[in-house]
Amino acid sequence: MSETNEAEAQAAPDRENTLIMELKDNGRVVIQLRPDLAPQHVERIKTLTRQGLYDNTPFHRVIEGFMAQGGDPTGTGMGGFRDRGFADLRAEFSPPSRARFLRGTCGMARAQDPNSANSQFFIMFAPTPSLDGQYTIWGQVTAGMEFVDRIKRGVGGSGQVPAPADRLIRMRVLADT
């Protein structure tokens, strides 16, 4: 392989582990999946994406300076896809020495039980060390963070977004496009 081809191969995205998220205003967000950190969660995200289950779901909880949360088909923060046969996932926490919650990090939302992640996820607006090692990291935004920054913010301490919430219009695995 020539030096040029090697450089191109290194720069080319891993199409099977890259998500394209479409947001309002023609916003295109590129997320590099991290199967090296969370193989079960990455597989779940890709399966739900390929079935179109994330399409048109709201960002129901958005807290300025913290994160935007979506992936709940009910828009209440209580839903998931258990009724479609997707059981909750066991935690795949990464030690802070391996991965941290920084701006653009994608994590899996869960209830108090660490093994309760299902479909809900969040994208960080800013570093939040208190989440390190406590939530599963499954991806990192590599382009389009400016569109994540434009997601409608919620109100109060809970960050619940009043209707109408902004929606994840469409999500695809790059290999499928």
N, C-alpha and C positions, 0 to 999 in steps of 0.2 A: 504494500500500500504506500502511495506517495505521501509526503508530508502534508500536502494540501488535503488529500482524502482523509488522513488521520485527524486533522484539525476539524474538518467538516463533520466527521463521525462523532467527535467529542462534543461539538456544539449542537448536534441534532438532538431534539427532545426524544425521550423515551415515550413514544406515542401511546403505548399501552398504560403508562403510568402518568399521563398528563390529562387533566380535565380542562374543558372549556366551559365556563359559566357565563351565560348571557344575562345581563341586568338591564335596567331601564336606560334610556338614552343611548342605545346601541353600545352599552358597556360590555366589553369582552374581558373577562378575568381568566387568567391562565394559572392553574394550580398544579404544581409538581407533587405527585403522590409519593408517600414514603413507606413502601412495603418493607423496607429494611427496619423500620421502627414498629410498624403496626400492620402486619400482613392480614389479619382477620378483618380489621376495620377498613383497610384499603379495599379488600375484596368486597365487603358489604357496600361501600360507597360506589364502587364500579357496578355492582349488580343492580342497586337501586337506580343508578343513573341510566344504565342500559335498558331498564324497564320503564323509564320515563317517570318514575315516581317522585322525583324532585321537581319536575317541571311545574311551574305555576304555584309553588309553595311560598308562603309569606316569610319574610324576616320579621318574626313576631316579638323578638326581644333585642333591642339595640340600645347600648349604653355608651354615650359619648366618652371617648378616651379609653374605652375598655374593649368592647367587642360587638359584633353583629351575629345574632343566632337565628338559624332557620332550620329547614328540614323536617318540620312538623306538619303533616298533612292537615291537622285540625286547626293549626294556627293558635293554639291555646298554650303551648308549652308542655302539654301533658300527653301529646300523641306520639305515635311511631307507626311502624308497619307490622306490629305483632299480629294483627288480624289477617295479614297476608302471608303468615308463616315465617316471619323473620323474628326469631328469638333474640333476646338481649345478648350482648356480647360481653365476654370477660375482658377486664381491663388489660391494656397493653401499655402501661406507663413506661416512659423513658426516664432514666436518671438525668438530672440537670447537666451532668458532664457530657451527655450524648445529644440531648435536644432540649430546647427551652422555648417558652412562649414569648415570642418576639412579634413585632409588627408583621402582619401577614401570615402568621402561623395559623394553621387550621387544626382545630381540636374537636373531639367528640363530646357533646353534652351528655350529661348523665344525671340521675337522681342522687340521693345521698349514698346509695349502694354503689361502690366503685364498678360493679359488674352489671350496670343497668343501661349502658349505651345501646341505642337502637338505630335511629336514623338522624336525630338532631345533631347539628354541628355548629361551630362558631368560628369566626375569623377575627383575629385580634387587630385592633386599631393601634395598640401600643404594647410594649413589653409589660408582662405581668408575672414577675418571679413567683408570686404566691401560688400560681397554677402549676409550676414546674414539678414534675413527678406525681401530680395529683389527677391529671386528665390525660387521655390518650391523644398524642399528636399524630395526625395522619397525612398532613400535607403542608405546603408552603406556597403562598401566592408569589409568582415570579413575574407577572405583568398584569396591569389593570387595577392596581390597588386604589388608584384615584376613583374608580367606579364604586368600589366597596366603601370608600369614604363618603360617597353621596347617598348611601342608604338612609332612609328616613329614620330619625332617632325616636326612641320611646320616651316615656314620661315617668317621673318618680323614681324611686330607688330600684324598682323591679325592671325598669326599662321597657315595660309592655308598650308596644306600638299601637296607637289608636288607628282605627280603620279610616281609610284604606291603607294597609301596610304595603311597603314595596315588596315585590315578589322576585323570586329567582325564576326568570322567564323560561330558561331552558339550560340543561346541563348535558354535556356529551363527553365521552372518552375520545381523545384525539384520534386514536386508532380506528374509530368507527366513522370518522368524517371523510 
